[in-house]
Amino acid sequence: MFNFIQTLSPFFLYGFLGALLIGEILLLVLIVSLFIQNKRLKKKLHLFFSGKEGKDLEKVLIDQLHETKALDQEIQELFEISNQLRDLGMRSVHKTALLRFNPFKEVGGNQSFCIAFLDGKNSGCVLSSLHTREGTRVYAKPVISGREGAFPFTEEEKSTITQAISGKSSVL
């Protein structure tokens, strides 16, 4: 075997040894780099695990999961309550308007009136009061989505409902 090495030219032998030396240097640099990365990782793990064991961290993660599930359930309940409140709010009185008028041009003042009470869907009722010398009569009519139901509206009632829907109330 040594005879084989002796038959090689010195140029080839020195080149081969040089390549081995460069390879060893590269391996040494790689080892030092890995050592430094390992040391940094150990420092981070030491900070993360400071005073705790793996079982403690597992317990912390499980507790966090339970808390997240509980918060998710509470959020869902609040969402349902919010929907119920929105539905209730849409059924309550949102829009009102008052219109005073005189149904008899020659006699009296603006003693008669119409009041509209509408919910979020423009449904509700309109109350009309007609005042005469003999007495006052009050009428109530349903309003369904801003339109008349079984009872036709007077011009004053239509005007009052339009004012309530638009949010502009004026006294005439």
Secondary structure by P-SEA (a helix, b strand, c coil): caaaaaaccaaaaaaaaaaaaaaaaaaaaaaaaaaaaaaaaaaaaaaaaccccaaaaaaaaaaaaaaaaaaaaaaaaaaaaaaaaaaaaaacccbbbbbbbbccccccccccbbbbbbccccccbbbbbbbcccbbbbbbbbbcccccccccccaaaaaaaaaaaacccccc
